[in-house]
Structure formats: structure tokens, C-alpha cells
Amino acid sequence: MRVLLVEDEPRLAQTVRRGLAAEGFVVDVEHDGVDGLVLDIMLPGLSGYQVLRELRTRQVWTPVLMLSAKDGEYDLADAFDIGADDYLTKPFSFVVLVARLRALLRRGAPERPTVLTAGTLSLDPARRQVTRGQTALDLTPREYGVLEFLLRNKGDVVSKSEILRSVWDSNYEGDDNVVEVYIGYLRRKIDVPFGLSP
């Protein structure tokens, strides 16, 4: 299987290249912002985030694993929101890197819509933007999370507990009716101003 490794540290790039080659991968190495399966976030020219966003905007669904020294939860969340398939922080275990690459290859690169839609309502996960027609909508992070979950499961019946598990913190112990409250907030923002019934 062919891997494009994009890494701006030449010594690390060569070490990873040799290791992957020994595992049977065919490895091409680049040192600046290009598209790839293994993508370093802090690349010269274009950051890994910019490269990944451009890939997904062009509907290129090549599996992407990001390698980075940035290990904050917001760094990981940003990478996954933009379209990363996996994320590994430096320093990393080579054994784990190979296992994760193999897992990505097993999953393949299914077609994924860049923008989620329902009628004139659109949600762009890469830019975290929601619009109704040409009008941009301002949602809170929780409202956005509920809407994204519903659009990703469009056509399916989902329970309040499923929404809670996916959108709320795993330690949330409150009433599951909070989901209905947030769906009410959403309807007042995405339907009512456009003449649609709440």
C-alpha cells in the first residue's frame, strides 16, 4: 500500500519511511504542505489543517492520519472536525502508528459529503458553518452538535439517549429532556425566522 508521508523534520521523516518500508508500505516523503495519508500539523507553507481542509473541500477522501506534537483536546477536536481520520501525538510508538495505518486502510476511503444538507439547510463541518439558503446562522456549540448529529443521521429515528451520548459530556447525569429543550432552541433559529413551523 502506498503512503505519502508529509513531515517537515527530515530525520524523523526518514526514520518513519524506513520503518514503514520494512512493514511493506511503499512510502513517498514530502517536507511541506501537500496532501497525504500521514500529515504533520505544523508544516511550512501550508499547515496540516489547511492542507486537510483543502483536500476535503475538493472531496478528496484519502484517509488522513495526523502526527503532531500538539496534544491539546482542542487540537484533536479541530483535526477531526476538519476531516482527519486519526490523530497520533509525538513522540509516538512506531508499532501503534503501523497498527493505526493498517486500520485506516481496512476502512478504506468511502465517499463522504463535504456539506450536510436537509432542504435549504446546510451544515459545513469543515468550516463549522450553518446556513439556511444564503443566510448564515449563529448557533451555540451545543446547538451545533445536536444539529450535526441529526443531519448525519437524516432519515433515521434516533432517541434522546443517543443524542445525549453523542453530543453531551459522558459524565452528564441530568434529565434527558434537555434534548427537547435544545431542539426547541434550534427550531427557533433554523425554522421560525424563515416562515417554517417550529
MARDODREN-599407 format. One record per residue (C-alpha): x, y, z; residue in three letters. Coordinates in steps of 0.2 Angstrom, whole numbers. Layout:
BEGIN
       x       y       z    aa
       X       Y       Z   ALA
...
! end
This chain:
BEGIN
       x       y       z    aa
       0       0       0   MET
       7      17      -5   ARG
       8      31       9   VAL
      13      49       6   LEU
      22      55      22   LEU
      22      74      24   VAL
      34      78      38   GLU
      45      94      40   ASP
      58      86      51   GLU
      69      76      38   PRO
      77      64      51   ARG
      60      59      58   LEU
      53      58      40   ALA
      67      46      35   GLN
      66      35      51   THR
      47      33      48   VAL
      50      30      30   ARG
      62      16      33   ARG
      51       8      47   GLY
      35       9      36   LEU
      45       2      21   ALA
      51     -13      32   ALA
      32     -16      36   GLU
      28     -17      17   GLY
      22       0      14   PHE
      28      10      -2   VAL
      32      27       5   VAL
      34      44      -3   ASP
      41      58       8   VAL
      37      77       6   GLU
      43      90      18   HIS
      30     104      15   ASP
      11     106      14   GLY
       5      93       1   VAL
      -9      80       3   ASP
      -5      64      11   GLY
     -11      49      22   LEU
       1      54      36   VAL
       0      73      39   LEU
      10      84      51   ASP
       0      99      58   ILE
      14     112      59   MET
      21     111      41   LEU
      30     125      32   PRO
      20     134      18   GLY
       3     127      22   LEU
      -2     120      39   SER
      -8     102      40   GLY
     -25     109      45   TYR
     -25     120      29   GLN
     -20     105      18   VAL
     -33      94      26   LEU
     -47     107      24   ARG
     -42     109       5   GLU
     -42      91       2   LEU
     -60      89      10   ARG
     -66     104       1   THR
     -61      96     -15   ARG
     -69      80     -10   GLN
     -53      70      -9   VAL
     -57      57       4   TRP
     -39      49       5   THR
     -38      43      23   PRO
     -28      55      34   VAL
     -18      52      50   LEU
     -11      67      58   MET
       5      66      68   LEU
       8      81      79   SER
      17      87      95   ALA
       1      97      98   LYS
      -9      86     111   ASP
     -22      98     117   GLY
     -40      92     117   GLU
     -45     107     106   TYR
     -31     102      93   ASP
     -38      85      92   LEU
     -56      91      90   ALA
     -51     103      77   ASP
     -42      90      67   ALA
     -57      78      67   PHE
     -69      92      64   ASP
     -59      97      48   ILE
     -59      79      42   GLY
     -44      69      49   ALA
     -47      50      51   ASP
     -35      48      65   ASP
     -23      58      76   TYR
      -6      52      84   LEU
       4      64      96   THR
      23      64      96   LYS
      33      56     102   PRO
      23      41      96   PHE
      25      22      96   SER
      30      15      79   PHE
      20      -1      82   VAL
       5      10      86   VAL
       7      20      70   LEU
       8       5      59   VAL
      -7      -3      68   ALA
     -17      13      65   ARG
     -12      15      47   LEU
     -17      -3      44   ARG
     -34       1      52   ALA
     -36      16      41   LEU
     -33       5      26   LEU
     -45      -8      31   ARG
     -58       5      32   ARG
     -54      12      15   GLY
     -60      29       9   ALA
     -79      30       7   PRO
     -87      44      -1   GLU
     -92      57      12   ARG
    -102      73       8   PRO
     -92      89      12   THR
    -108      98      17   VAL
    -123      90      26   LEU
    -140      96      20   THR
    -159      95      23   ALA
    -169     105      11   GLY
    -161     123      11   THR
    -152     120      27   LEU
    -134     116      26   SER
    -120     112      39   LEU
    -102     113      33   ASP
     -92     103      46   PRO
     -75     108      40   ALA
     -79     127      42   ARG
     -92     124      56   ARG
    -104     135      47   GLN
    -123     133      46   VAL
    -134     142      33   THR
    -152     142      28   ARG
    -152     147      10   GLY
    -139     161       9   GLN
    -142     166      27   THR
    -128     162      40   ALA
    -135     155      56   LEU
    -127     158      73   ASP
    -128     143      84   LEU
    -120     139     101   THR
    -108     124     101   PRO
    -122     113     109   ARG
    -135     118      96   GLU
    -122     115      83   TYR
    -118      97      90   GLY
    -137      92      90   VAL
    -140      98      73   LEU
    -124      90      66   GLU
    -129      73      74   PHE
    -147      75      67   LEU
    -141      78      49   LEU
    -128      64      50   ARG
    -142      53      55   ASN
    -155      60      42   LYS
    -169      48      39   GLY
    -165      38      54   ASP
    -176      38      70   VAL
    -164      42      85   VAL
    -168      43     103   SER
    -164      56     116   LYS
    -152      45     124   SER
    -142      43     108   GLU
    -141      61     106   ILE
    -136      64     124   LEU
    -122      51     122   ARG
    -115      59     106   SER
    -117      77     110   VAL
    -116      79     129   TRP
    -102      75     140   ASP
    -101      57     145   SER
    -102      62     164   ASN
    -119      71     161   TYR
    -132      65     173   GLU
    -146      77     171   GLY
    -163      75     163   ASP
    -164      68     145   ASP
    -177      81     142   ASN
    -163      94     139   VAL
    -163      87     122   VAL
    -180      93     118   GLU
    -175     110     125   VAL
    -161     111     113   TYR
    -171     105      98   ILE
    -183     119     103   GLY
    -169     132     103   TYR
    -163     125      86   LEU
    -181     126      78   ARG
    -182     145      84   ARG
    -166     148      75   LYS
    -166     137      59   ILE
    -185     137      55   ASP
    -196     151      63   VAL
    -186     166      55   PRO
    -189     158      38   PHE
    -208     155      40   GLY
    -206     137      44   LEU
    -217     130      58   SER
    -207     126      74   PRO
! end
